[in-house]
């Protein structure tokens, strides 16, 4: 098991917690590793490789941003206003992620998955994750959207309404929602790692190079 595999495997049972510096550092390394590998492979112009790498990076970047904000949140334990600000920023990430991640795991992503050899049960794993994401959206989207639009993105110019929402905001509730979201996303990370492992196999890459050249010749 590589260091990257072990990191993703350990994430399966992790929740958001205090003092996450080591975890954040590992996330950053994972992002840099996958980004550099994607740049190396991009020169071959393999459509499905680009799609699958992009999805992995998108989820990791979202996960990194939220982990950093949660880490700062716990450090600001005596500063109520800072905690509320950080909770509002986390709510924005959650709102955008609940919409964007199901979309990037949709039709195009699944079409790319069909072009590589998958392990038994892979589709069932992905379906479970997307089902849980959709349920999360049904449960939390309205509240997160209000926070995003009114008191974080400041799209509503009614400052009194903003203050009423900020005044009644319970930051720890947002952190709990973030923890629930994290538990849904955690199985997706090792899932995507296995996908990248498949893409790294020489026979798979040779097949895709051959398919690329075939299409160019047509």
C-alpha positions as CSV (number, residue, x, y, z in Angstrom):
1,X,0.0,0.0,0.0
2,X,1.4,3.4,-1.0
3,X,1.4,6.4,1.3
4,X,-1.3,8.0,-0.8
5,X,-3.4,4.8,-0.6
6,X,-3.0,4.6,3.2
7,X,-4.0,8.2,3.6
8,X,-7.2,7.7,1.6
9,X,-7.9,4.4,3.4
10,X,-7.6,6.1,6.8
11,X,-10.0,8.8,5.8
12,X,-12.9,6.3,5.6
13,X,-13.4,6.5,9.4
14,X,-12.3,10.1,10.0
15,X,-14.6,12.9,11.0
16,X,-13.7,16.6,11.2
17,X,-11.8,17.2,14.4
18,X,-9.5,19.5,16.2
19,X,-5.8,20.1,15.3
20,X,-5.9,18.7,11.8
21,X,-2.5,20.1,10.7
22,X,-1.1,16.6,9.9
23,X,-4.2,15.7,7.9
24,X,-4.2,19.0,6.0
25,X,-0.5,18.5,5.1
26,X,-1.3,15.0,3.8
27,X,-4.2,16.4,1.8
28,X,-1.9,19.0,0.2
29,X,0.6,16.3,-0.7
30,X,-2.1,14.2,-2.3
31,X,-3.4,17.2,-4.3
32,X,0.1,18.0,-5.5
33,X,0.9,14.4,-6.4
34,X,-2.3,13.9,-8.4
35,X,-2.0,17.3,-10.1
36,X,1.6,16.6,-11.2
37,X,0.6,13.2,-12.5
38,X,-2.3,14.7,-14.4
39,X,0.0,17.3,-16.0
40,X,2.4,14.5,-17.0
41,X,-0.5,12.5,-18.6
42,X,-2.3,15.5,-20.1
43,X,0.2,15.7,-23.0
44,X,-1.1,12.4,-24.3
45,X,-4.6,14.0,-24.8
46,X,-6.6,11.1,-23.3
47,X,-10.1,12.3,-22.8
48,X,-11.2,9.9,-20.1
49,X,-8.0,10.2,-18.1
50,X,-8.5,14.0,-18.0
51,X,-12.1,13.6,-16.8
52,X,-11.3,11.2,-14.0
53,X,-8.2,13.1,-12.8
54,X,-10.2,16.3,-12.8
55,X,-13.0,14.9,-10.7
56,X,-10.5,13.6,-8.1
57,X,-8.7,16.9,-7.9
58,X,-12.0,18.8,-7.5
59,X,-13.1,16.7,-4.6
60,X,-9.7,16.9,-2.9
61,X,-9.6,20.7,-3.2
62,X,-13.0,21.1,-1.7
63,X,-12.0,18.7,1.1
64,X,-8.8,20.6,1.7
65,X,-10.5,24.0,1.9
66,X,-13.1,22.8,4.3
67,X,-10.5,21.0,6.5
68,X,-8.4,24.2,6.7
69,X,-11.4,26.3,7.7
70,X,-12.5,23.8,10.4
71,X,-9.0,23.8,11.8
72,X,-9.1,27.5,12.2
73,X,-12.6,27.3,13.6
74,X,-11.4,25.2,16.5
75,X,-8.4,27.5,17.1
76,X,-10.8,30.4,17.5
77,X,-12.7,28.7,20.4
78,X,-12.8,31.9,22.5
79,X,-13.8,34.3,19.6
80,X,-17.5,34.0,18.9
81,X,-17.6,36.4,15.9
82,X,-14.6,34.7,14.2
83,X,-16.3,31.3,14.7
84,X,-19.4,32.6,13.1
85,X,-17.5,34.0,10.2
86,X,-15.6,30.7,9.7
87,X,-18.9,28.7,10.0
88,X,-20.4,30.9,7.3
89,X,-17.5,30.3,5.0
90,X,-17.8,26.5,5.6
91,X,-21.5,26.8,4.8
92,X,-20.6,28.3,1.4
93,X,-18.3,25.3,0.6
94,X,-20.9,22.9,1.7
95,X,-23.6,24.5,-0.4
96,X,-21.4,24.6,-3.5
97,X,-20.1,21.1,-2.9
98,X,-23.6,19.5,-2.4
99,X,-24.5,20.9,-5.9
100,X,-21.3,20.4,-7.8
101,X,-20.1,17.0,-6.6
102,X,-23.2,15.1,-7.7
103,X,-22.9,16.9,-11.1
104,X,-19.3,15.9,-11.7
105,X,-20.1,12.3,-10.6
106,X,-22.9,12.3,-13.2
107,X,-23.3,11.2,-16.8
108,X,-19.8,12.2,-18.2
109,X,-17.9,10.8,-15.2
110,X,-19.8,7.5,-15.5
111,X,-19.2,7.4,-19.2
112,X,-15.5,7.6,-18.5
113,X,-15.7,4.9,-15.9
114,X,-17.2,2.6,-18.5
115,X,-14.0,2.9,-20.5
116,X,-11.8,1.4,-17.9
117,X,-11.9,-2.1,-16.1
118,X,-13.5,-1.7,-12.7
119,X,-13.6,-4.0,-9.7
120,X,-16.7,-5.8,-8.7
121,X,-19.1,-3.6,-6.7
122,X,-17.6,-0.3,-8.0
123,X,-20.9,1.0,-9.5
124,X,-22.8,0.0,-6.3
125,X,-20.2,2.0,-4.2
126,X,-20.7,5.1,-6.4
127,X,-24.4,4.8,-6.3
128,X,-24.4,4.7,-2.5
129,X,-22.3,7.9,-2.4
130,X,-24.4,9.8,-4.8
131,X,-27.6,8.7,-3.0
132,X,-26.2,9.9,0.3
133,X,-25.2,13.2,-1.3
134,X,-28.7,13.8,-2.7
135,X,-30.2,13.1,0.7
136,X,-27.8,15.6,2.3
137,X,-28.9,18.2,-0.3
138,X,-32.5,17.6,0.5
139,X,-31.9,18.0,4.2
140,X,-29.5,21.0,4.3
141,X,-29.7,22.9,1.0
142,X,-32.2,25.5,2.0
143,X,-30.5,26.6,5.2
144,X,-27.0,26.5,3.6
145,X,-28.2,28.5,0.6
146,X,-29.7,31.2,2.9
147,X,-26.4,31.6,4.7
148,X,-24.5,31.7,1.4
149,X,-26.7,34.3,-0.3
150,X,-27.6,36.5,2.6
151,X,-24.7,36.7,5.1
152,X,-21.6,35.3,3.3
153,X,-21.8,36.3,-0.3
154,X,-23.7,39.4,0.8
155,X,-26.2,39.2,-2.1
156,X,-28.9,40.6,0.1
157,X,-28.4,44.3,1.0
158,X,-30.7,44.1,4.0
159,X,-28.1,44.4,6.8
160,X,-30.7,44.0,9.5
161,X,-31.7,40.6,8.1
162,X,-28.0,39.7,7.9
163,X,-27.5,40.6,11.5
164,X,-30.6,38.6,12.6
165,X,-29.2,35.5,10.8
166,X,-25.7,36.0,12.2
167,X,-27.1,36.6,15.7
168,X,-29.1,33.3,15.7
169,X,-26.4,31.3,13.9
170,X,-25.1,28.3,15.9
171,X,-21.6,27.7,14.5
172,X,-21.3,24.2,16.1
173,X,-24.3,23.2,14.1
174,X,-22.5,24.1,10.8
175,X,-19.5,22.1,12.0
176,X,-21.7,19.1,12.7
177,X,-23.3,19.4,9.2
178,X,-19.7,19.6,7.8
179,X,-18.8,16.5,9.7
180,X,-21.8,14.6,8.3
181,X,-20.9,15.7,4.8
182,X,-17.3,14.6,5.4
183,X,-18.5,11.1,6.3
184,X,-20.3,10.9,3.0
185,X,-17.3,12.1,1.0
186,X,-14.7,9.9,2.8
187,X,-15.6,6.7,0.9
188,X,-15.3,8.6,-2.4
189,X,-11.6,9.4,-1.8
190,X,-10.4,5.7,-1.7
191,X,-12.8,5.0,-4.5
192,X,-11.1,7.6,-6.7
193,X,-7.7,6.3,-5.6
194,X,-8.5,2.9,-7.0
195,X,-9.6,4.5,-10.2
196,X,-6.3,6.3,-10.5
197,X,-4.5,3.0,-9.8
198,X,-6.4,1.4,-12.7
199,X,-5.4,4.4,-15.0
200,X,-1.8,3.9,-14.0
201,X,-1.7,0.3,-15.3
202,X,0.3,0.0,-18.6
203,X,-2.3,-2.2,-20.5
204,X,-5.0,0.4,-19.7
205,X,-3.0,3.3,-20.9
206,X,-1.9,1.5,-24.0
207,X,-5.5,0.7,-24.8
208,X,-6.5,4.3,-24.5
209,X,-3.5,5.5,-26.5
210,X,-4.6,3.1,-29.2
211,X,-8.2,4.3,-29.1
212,X,-7.0,7.9,-29.4
213,X,-4.9,7.1,-32.4
214,X,-7.8,5.2,-34.0
215,X,-10.1,8.2,-33.7
216,X,-7.4,10.5,-35.1
217,X,-7.1,8.3,-38.1
218,X,-10.8,8.3,-38.9
